[in-house]
């Protein structure tokens, strides 16, 4: 009798752990989906910025020696 109760208790604990593991896996999958959406958005924005860069001409990204201070 004790063995059957022990087995039942262990089985219940395993079912609980499996349930928590499934919930955690679902949450992690949702995080990954959101992160991928953010990465996709950032990649599009970087692409747009790269397209705009040549139009802006030399600006803050120019080489340091290109603009001499006024006292030279």
Backbone as CSV, one residue per row, in Angstrom:
resi,resn,N_x,N_y,N_z,CA_x,CA_y,CA_z,C_x,C_y,C_z
1,UNK,0.813,-1.185,0.000,0.000,0.000,0.000,0.861,1.255,0.000
2,UNK,1.859,1.292,0.850,2.742,2.460,0.899,3.448,2.673,-0.433
3,UNK,3.795,1.597,-1.063,4.488,1.702,-2.344,3.579,2.333,-3.393
4,UNK,2.317,1.954,-3.407,1.383,2.544,-4.365,1.189,4.029,-4.094
5,UNK,1.089,4.418,-2.847,0.938,5.835,-2.495,2.211,6.619,-2.842
6,UNK,3.346,5.973,-2.614,4.619,6.614,-2.943,4.733,6.835,-4.452
7,UNK,4.353,5.812,-5.210,4.402,5.921,-6.672,3.423,6.992,-7.147
8,UNK,2.243,7.030,-6.572,1.247,8.038,-6.938,1.760,9.445,-6.632
9,UNK,2.384,9.601,-5.484,2.937,10.901,-5.098,4.047,11.327,-6.050
10,UNK,4.930,10.409,-6.381,6.025,10.723,-7.307,5.490,11.061,-8.689
11,UNK,4.469,10.322,-9.119,3.866,10.581,-10.423,3.224,11.972,-10.453
12,UNK,2.528,12.323,-9.379,1.909,13.645,-9.286,2.970,14.745,-9.328
13,UNK,4.067,14.554,-8.606,5.154,15.546,-8.608,5.764,15.692,-10.004
14,UNK,5.931,14.579,-10.696,6.464,14.641,-12.063,5.501,15.361,-13.010
15,UNK,4.205,15.118,-12.849,3.216,15.807,-13.681,3.243,17.311,-13.421
16,UNK,3.395,17.694,-12.165,3.474,19.120,-11.817,4.719,19.747,-12.444
17,UNK,5.856,19.043,-12.314,7.100,19.559,-12.904,6.978,19.674,-14.420
18,UNK,6.361,18.692,-15.048,6.187,18.724,-16.504,5.305,19.901,-16.902
19,UNK,4.270,20.165,-16.125,3.384,21.284,-16.412,4.123,22.616,-16.306
20,UNK,4.908,22.769,-15.246,5.694,23.998,-15.090,6.710,24.142,-16.220
21,UNK,7.304,23.031,-16.629,8.277,23.073,-17.723,7.619,23.503,-19.025
22,UNK,6.417,23.008,-19.282,5.693,23.401,-20.495,5.365,24.891,-20.471
23,UNK,4.930,25.377,-19.319,4.623,26.809,-19.191,5.867,27.656,-19.432
24,UNK,6.984,27.239,-18.851,8.231,27.973,-19.024,8.666,27.968,-20.482
25,UNK,8.538,26.824,-21.125,8.902,26.716,-22.537,8.042,27.650,-23.392
26,UNK,6.748,27.712,-23.100,5.859,28.621,-23.836,6.282,30.075,-23.636
27,UNK,6.614,30.446,-22.404,7.055,31.814,-22.124,8.348,32.139,-22.865
28,UNK,9.280,31.199,-22.856,10.550,31.421,-23.548,10.339,31.554,-25.053
29,UNK,9.443,30.764,-25.600,9.138,30.882,-27.028,8.563,32.253,-27.354
30,UNK,7.696,32.760,-26.489,7.132,34.094,-26.707,8.214,35.171,-26.652
31,UNK,9.162,35.016,-25.744,10.272,35.973,-25.647,11.097,35.942,-26.931
32,UNK,11.352,34.749,-27.427,12.144,34.625,-28.659,11.419,35.267,-29.835
33,UNK,10.118,35.059,-29.928,9.338,35.659,-31.021,9.409,37.185,-30.939
34,UNK,9.234,37.750,-29.726,9.313,39.214,-29.569,10.703,39.734,-29.918
35,UNK,11.730,39.021,-29.473,13.093,39.459,-29.777,13.361,39.417,-31.276
36,UNK,12.866,38.399,-31.955,13.063,38.322,-33.404,12.341,39.462,-34.106
37,UNK,11.157,39.816,-33.632,10.437,40.951,-34.212,11.229,42.244,-34.008
38,UNK,11.818,42.411,-32.824,12.629,43.603,-32.555,13.869,43.625,-33.437
39,UNK,14.497,42.473,-33.623,15.681,42.395,-34.486,15.309,42.758,-35.913
40,UNK,14.185,42.214,-36.394,13.737,42.529,-37.756,13.494,44.027,-37.922
41,UNK,12.837,44.638,-36.934,12.573,46.081,-36.982,13.878,46.867,-37.002
42,UNK,14.803,46.508,-36.137,16.086,47.211,-36.086,16.875,47.042,-37.385
43,UNK,16.806,45.866,-37.979,17.503,45.645,-39.253,16.913,46.538,-40.347
44,UNK,15.581,46.671,-40.367,14.955,47.565,-41.357,15.384,49.009,-41.125
45,UNK,15.404,49.426,-39.847,15.797,50.804,-39.540,17.252,51.061,-39.915
46,UNK,18.121,50.123,-39.655,19.531,50.278,-40.031,19.646,50.375,-41.550
47,UNK,18.884,49.556,-42.263,18.897,49.622,-43.727,18.440,50.977,-44.231
48,UNK,17.405,51.524,-43.607,16.924,52.851,-44.002,17.970,53.920,-43.696
49,UNK,18.618,53.809,-42.573,19.663,54.776,-42.225,20.829,54.696,-43.200
50,UNK,21.177,53.504,-43.615,22.268,53.348,-44.591,21.901,53.969,-45.923
51,UNK,20.622,53.871,-46.291,20.182,54.483,-47.539,20.228,56.004,-47.451
52,UNK,19.947,56.565,-46.275,19.933,58.012,-46.092,21.335,58.596,-45.953
53,UNK,22.277,57.805,-45.504,23.624,58.301,-45.220,24.286,58.976,-46.413
54,UNK,24.307,58.372,-47.605,24.950,59.076,-48.733,24.262,60.386,-49.082
55,UNK,22.960,60.475,-48.874,22.233,61.701,-49.185,22.641,62.836,-48.253
56,UNK,22.975,62.520,-47.031,23.311,63.547,-46.049,24.672,64.164,-46.317
57,UNK,25.529,63.462,-47.038,26.863,63.976,-47.305,27.734,63.856,-46.076
58,UNK,28.935,64.432,-46.131,29.825,64.332,-44.972,29.229,65.080,-43.786
59,UNK,29.190,64.431,-42.708,28.604,65.026,-41.513,29.394,64.588,-40.305
60,UNK,28.727,64.250,-39.261,29.409,63.870,-38.039,30.244,62.602,-38.188
61,UNK,30.013,61.851,-39.262,30.779,60.626,-39.456,32.017,60.859,-40.326
62,UNK,32.301,62.112,-40.660,33.474,62.422,-41.467,34.740,62.162,-40.666
63,UNK,35.869,62.082,-41.376,37.147,61.846,-40.692,37.508,63.044,-39.834
64,UNK,38.160,62.809,-38.692,38.478,63.909,-37.763,39.344,65.008,-38.370
65,UNK,40.259,64.705,-39.271,41.160,65.706,-39.832,40.565,66.536,-40.952
66,UNK,39.370,66.190,-41.408,38.755,66.915,-42.516,38.366,68.342,-42.160
67,UNK,37.871,68.561,-40.967,37.464,69.895,-40.552,38.499,70.462,-39.596
68,UNK,39.197,71.478,-40.049,40.185,72.110,-39.183,39.522,73.192,-38.337
69,UNK,39.980,73.358,-37.123,39.412,74.411,-36.274,39.661,75.785,-36.899
70,UNK,38.882,76.799,-36.552,38.977,78.126,-37.163,40.336,78.801,-36.951
71,UNK,41.090,78.466,-35.945,42.350,79.155,-35.698,43.484,78.675,-36.589
72,UNK,43.239,77.733,-37.508,44.315,77.314,-38.425,44.299,78.069,-39.676
